[in-house]
């Protein structure tokens, strides 16, 4: 039995939120820990954005045409996030801008997650139904292996 696409995305959201909290709890000078956590955030968000953009968003837009504006806005939000991720890749955790960049990233992602989970996932769930969401979830699980490692290789980076 495959995982429901929306459950899968919400699980990703929870994983990233845990990483955000780890970053927020790290001490001011915990540079190695912050670097490790941010590297995990970059990986998780890049894979997550890839499966949303390549599989979930097109399917959601087709199933619920009224979500077109939500999908377009989400891709624009991804655009901002992937550029922030790309800046964090090469930035020393001791750089004075590092924490500020991560804080802005966290705020953007939390806003994005709230809109998805509260505003339009329920519409998509209602329109697609369980079987279709499970099929979509399996496609998303399978696609994770093809996700780029570089956030600037995502569709939204050039959108």
C-alpha positions as CSV (number, residue, x, y, z in Angstrom):
1,X,0.0,0.0,0.0
2,X,1.5,3.3,-1.0
3,X,1.5,6.5,1.0
4,X,-1.1,9.1,0.4
5,X,0.5,12.1,-1.4
6,X,-0.8,14.7,1.1
7,X,0.3,12.6,4.1
8,X,3.7,12.3,2.5
9,X,4.0,16.0,2.0
10,X,2.8,16.7,5.5
11,X,5.4,14.2,6.8
12,X,8.1,16.1,4.9
13,X,6.8,19.4,6.5
14,X,7.1,17.8,9.9
15,X,10.7,16.6,9.2
16,X,11.7,20.1,8.1
17,X,10.0,21.7,11.1
18,X,12.0,19.4,13.4
19,X,15.2,20.6,11.7
20,X,14.1,24.2,12.1
21,X,13.7,23.7,15.8
22,X,17.1,22.0,16.0
23,X,18.6,25.0,14.4
24,X,16.7,27.4,16.6
25,X,17.9,25.5,19.8
26,X,21.5,25.4,18.7
27,X,23.7,27.9,20.6
28,X,24.9,31.1,19.0
29,X,28.4,29.7,18.5
30,X,27.3,26.1,17.6
31,X,28.6,26.6,14.0
32,X,29.3,22.9,13.2
33,X,25.8,21.8,14.4
34,X,24.1,24.7,12.6
35,X,26.0,23.8,9.4
36,X,25.0,20.1,9.7
37,X,21.3,21.1,10.3
38,X,21.2,23.5,7.5
39,X,22.8,20.9,5.1
40,X,19.9,18.6,6.1
41,X,17.4,21.4,5.6
42,X,18.8,22.1,2.1
43,X,18.5,18.4,1.1
44,X,15.0,17.9,2.5
45,X,13.6,21.1,1.0
46,X,15.2,20.4,-2.4
47,X,13.7,16.9,-2.6
48,X,10.4,18.1,-1.3
49,X,10.1,21.0,-3.8
50,X,11.1,18.7,-6.6
51,X,8.3,16.2,-6.0
52,X,5.8,18.9,-5.4
53,X,6.7,20.8,-8.6
54,X,7.1,17.8,-10.8
55,X,4.2,15.6,-9.6
56,X,1.9,17.0,-7.0
57,X,1.3,20.5,-8.2
58,X,0.4,19.5,-11.8
59,X,-1.9,16.8,-10.5
60,X,-3.5,19.1,-8.0
61,X,-4.1,21.8,-10.6
62,X,-5.6,19.3,-13.0
63,X,-7.9,17.8,-10.3
64,X,-8.9,21.1,-8.8
65,X,-8.6,23.9,-11.4
66,X,-9.6,26.4,-8.7
67,X,-6.2,25.7,-7.1
68,X,-4.3,27.2,-10.0
69,X,-3.6,30.4,-8.2
70,X,-2.4,28.5,-5.1
71,X,-0.1,26.4,-7.3
72,X,1.3,29.4,-9.0
73,X,1.9,31.2,-5.7
74,X,3.5,28.1,-4.3
75,X,6.0,27.9,-7.2
76,X,6.9,31.5,-6.6
77,X,7.4,30.8,-2.9
78,X,9.6,27.9,-3.9
79,X,11.6,30.3,-6.2
80,X,12.5,32.5,-3.2
81,X,13.3,29.4,-1.0
82,X,15.6,27.7,-3.6
83,X,17.6,30.9,-4.1
84,X,18.0,31.2,-0.3
85,X,19.0,27.5,-0.1
86,X,21.6,28.1,-2.8
87,X,23.1,31.0,-0.9
88,X,23.3,28.9,2.3
89,X,25.1,26.1,0.5
90,X,28.4,27.9,0.4
91,X,28.0,30.2,3.3
92,X,30.2,29.7,6.4
93,X,28.0,29.1,9.5
94,X,30.1,31.7,11.4
95,X,29.3,34.4,8.8
96,X,27.3,37.2,10.4
97,X,24.5,36.8,7.8
98,X,24.1,33.0,8.2
99,X,21.6,33.0,11.1
100,X,19.6,35.8,9.5
101,X,19.3,34.0,6.2
102,X,18.2,30.8,8.0
103,X,15.6,32.8,10.0
104,X,14.1,34.3,6.9
105,X,14.1,30.9,5.2
106,X,12.3,29.4,8.2
107,X,9.7,32.1,8.1
108,X,9.1,31.7,4.4
109,X,8.7,27.9,4.6
110,X,6.4,28.0,7.6
111,X,4.2,30.5,5.8
112,X,4.2,28.3,2.7
113,X,3.4,25.1,4.7
114,X,0.5,26.9,6.5
115,X,-1.1,27.9,3.2
116,X,-0.7,24.5,1.7
117,X,-2.0,22.5,4.7
118,X,-4.8,24.9,5.6
119,X,-5.9,26.5,2.4
120,X,-5.7,24.0,-0.4
121,X,-4.7,20.5,0.6
122,X,-8.2,19.9,1.8
123,X,-9.6,20.9,-1.6
124,X,-7.2,18.5,-3.3
125,X,-8.0,15.7,-1.0
126,X,-11.7,16.1,-1.6
127,X,-11.3,16.2,-5.3
128,X,-8.8,13.4,-5.8
129,X,-9.9,10.8,-3.3
130,X,-7.9,8.2,-1.5
131,X,-7.0,5.9,-4.4
132,X,-5.7,8.7,-6.6
133,X,-3.7,10.2,-3.7
134,X,-2.1,6.9,-3.0
135,X,-1.1,6.4,-6.6
136,X,0.3,10.0,-6.7
137,X,2.1,9.3,-3.4
138,X,3.8,6.3,-4.8
139,X,4.9,8.3,-7.9
140,X,6.3,10.9,-5.5
141,X,8.2,8.3,-3.4
142,X,9.7,6.8,-6.6
143,X,10.7,10.3,-7.9
144,X,12.7,11.2,-4.8
145,X,15.7,9.3,-6.3
146,X,15.7,11.6,-9.3
147,X,15.6,14.8,-7.3
148,X,18.5,17.2,-7.9
149,X,20.9,17.9,-5.1
150,X,21.3,21.5,-6.3
151,X,18.3,23.6,-5.5
152,X,19.0,25.8,-8.5
153,X,18.2,22.8,-10.7
154,X,14.6,22.9,-9.6
155,X,12.0,24.2,-12.0
156,X,11.1,27.0,-9.6
157,X,14.6,28.4,-9.6
158,X,14.0,29.8,-13.1
159,X,10.2,30.3,-12.8
